[in-house]
Amino acid sequence: VTKEQARATALQRVSGTVLEEEIEKENGKLVWAFDIKDANGKIFDVKVDAKSGAIISADEDKEDDGDKSDNQSRKNKNVFEKMGSGIKNTTAKVYRKITGN
């Protein structure tokens, strides 16, 4: 099952906006995991079997990261992940300039 197919299945179960998506191994099976924010602002963790395309679970995400604004912390994480590669590239350029390598 492709990510796009799994996303469509997840959105059929929980209508909303996908905040995060990833493939992960759970109990020896590959699953597509989606965090979906519904119209009421609730975030659901929806898991789709990567082989069969069946919904494994669709539960409200009760995980507390210590921050009441889950959406904001997710946005911050994504920004820092994007910045990470830029920082690595800049550091490498500075290193090459200093060392001549």
C-alpha distance (Angstrom), angle and dihedral (degrees) to the residues before:
residue distance angle dihedral
V1 . . .
T2 3.80 . .
K3 3.79 123.1 .
E4 3.80 89.5 -110.6
Q5 3.82 92.4 53.1
A6 3.81 91.5 46.9
R7 3.83 90.8 48.0
A8 3.82 90.9 52.3
T9 3.81 90.6 50.1
A10 3.82 91.7 48.2
L11 3.81 91.6 49.3
Q12 3.81 90.2 51.1
R13 3.81 87.7 58.5
V14 3.83 96.6 41.5
S15 3.78 116.3 21.3
G16 3.79 113.2 -147.9
T17 3.79 144.9 71.8
V18 3.80 122.7 -35.9
L19 3.81 107.9 -127.8
E20 3.78 98.3 176.1
E21 3.79 136.8 4.7
E22 3.77 132.5 -175.5
I23 3.76 142.9 150.8
E24 3.77 115.5 -117.8
K25 3.77 140.9 168.4
E26 3.78 114.6 -111.8
N27 3.80 123.5 175.7
G28 3.80 89.8 -16.1
K29 3.83 93.6 -52.3
L30 3.77 130.2 105.3
V31 3.79 111.3 -121.6
W32 3.77 134.4 178.6
A33 3.81 108.6 -129.6
F34 3.80 121.4 -159.0
D35 3.79 130.5 -175.6
I36 3.80 105.6 -152.4
K37 3.81 126.1 -173.9
D38 3.80 112.1 -149.3
A39 3.83 128.5 -150.9
N40 3.83 90.5 -89.0
G41 3.80 92.4 55.7
K42 3.80 94.3 -107.5
I43 3.79 116.9 138.9
F44 3.79 119.5 -136.8
D45 3.79 128.4 -164.4
V46 3.81 106.2 -141.6
K47 3.80 120.6 -174.2
V48 3.80 124.5 -164.6
D49 3.81 124.2 -169.5
A50 3.82 105.2 -113.5
K51 3.81 92.3 -147.2
S52 3.81 104.1 42.7
G53 3.81 101.1 22.4
A54 3.81 91.2 -129.8
I55 3.80 122.0 142.6
I56 3.80 108.9 -106.2
S57 3.79 96.6 -177.4
A58 3.79 142.3 -16.6
D59 3.79 111.1 -168.2
E60 3.77 134.7 158.1
D61 3.80 107.9 -100.8
K62 3.79 106.1 -116.2
E63 3.81 94.3 170.5
D64 3.79 111.2 133.2
D65 3.78 114.1 -154.6
G66 3.78 90.5 -175.6
D67 3.79 88.9 -96.1
K68 3.79 120.1 96.6
S69 3.79 90.6 -151.2
D70 3.81 103.1 71.4
N71 3.78 91.8 169.1
Q72 3.81 92.2 53.8
S73 3.81 92.8 47.8
R74 3.83 89.3 50.4
K75 3.81 90.2 50.7
N76 3.80 90.5 49.2
K77 3.81 91.0 49.9
N78 3.81 91.3 51.5
V79 3.82 92.0 48.4
F80 3.80 91.8 50.9
E81 3.81 91.7 46.7
K82 3.80 89.8 52.8
M83 3.81 91.1 46.3
G84 3.79 91.3 49.9
S85 3.79 95.5 71.9
G86 3.80 91.4 45.9
I87 3.79 91.6 51.3
K88 3.82 91.2 49.1
N89 3.81 90.9 50.7
T90 3.82 92.2 47.7
T91 3.81 92.1 47.5
A92 3.81 90.5 50.8
K93 3.81 91.7 50.3
V94 3.81 92.2 49.6
Y95 3.81 90.9 47.5
R96 3.82 91.4 50.8
K97 3.79 91.2 48.2
I98 3.81 93.3 50.1
T99 3.81 96.6 43.1
G100 3.79 98.0 33.1
N101 3.83 89.7 -127.1
